[in-house]
Amino acid sequence: MSDSANLPEEAVTANMAEVKNKIARAARDAGRGAGDISLVAVSKMHDLARIRPALEAGHRQFGENRVQEAQAKWPELRAAYEDIELHLIGPLQTNKVKLAVGLFDVIQSLDRPKLAKALAREFDRSGARPDCFIQINTGAEPQKAGVAPGEADEFIARCREDYGLPIAGLMCIPPFDEEPSLHFALLAKIARRNGLAALSMGMSADYESAIALGASHIRVGTAIFGQRPSPAKPV
Ligand SMILES: *Cc1c(COP(=O)(O)O)cnc(C)c1O
């Protein structure tokens, strides 16, 4: 029996199907196509036994928030399954840029000039060009990563013009204790005025409202994989 979490591994398949149904319903209610919304299954802190059922069910987009954890898990899964698209959704230190660019297909957590510069240099060196999302700190929380909303336009322009980065869109993580839809609407507004198509917003608790407000990517962990094991436990 897995000690990875309190949910049987078979439940992952059923949860995945349920989340996909809810996405389809939320998309229909918003007059959108379900195919316009990418479900990034957030597998952080879950082991391979829990991730494999999602892959077996045909799912291919996953998110991890730590570079070293992704490095420990995903090369083996990539060797076994084709067309995996791996998204980095957590903070990226510049000393891990090279490793991250080798591992991830999409980097959702571009949040500062120093990182933009390091990514540009590594893209040039390696020839890899993962799509980038700029993380916006929509709640202006001091402890949270992301560009302040008031500095977003300038930072987006700098990433595009000075660094030539492939900026696909914006990402946000709303404050825990606030109505997320206000933050989703703010993110959508910043994206619109900067001509950015992709919006990564919405997690297990609020992805349906994110879809209503235009999310192109939702990042769902708990609703698919169950509760994450505590970090102290050996995996
Ligand atoms: C963990 C995480 C998620 C998934 O959260 P759930 O509530 O488990 O769906 C989404 N986005 C980011 C950035 C995360 O770190």
The ligand as a Gaussian input file, in Angstrom:
#p B3LYP/6-31G(d) Opt

LIG

0 1
 C        0.157000      23.248000      -5.577000
 C       -0.200000      24.248000      -6.594000
 C       -1.398000      24.142000      -7.315000
 C       -2.432000      23.048000      -7.086000
 O       -3.177000      23.329000      -5.950000
 P       -4.464000      22.425000      -5.559000
 O       -5.200000      23.279000      -4.609000
 O       -3.933000      21.184000      -4.942000
 O       -5.221000      22.171000      -6.802000
 C       -1.633000      25.084000      -8.299000
 N       -0.767000      26.079000      -8.554000
 C        0.388000      26.215000      -7.880000
 C        1.316000      27.327000      -8.213000
 C        0.717000      25.312000      -6.875000
 O        1.867000      25.455000      -6.211000

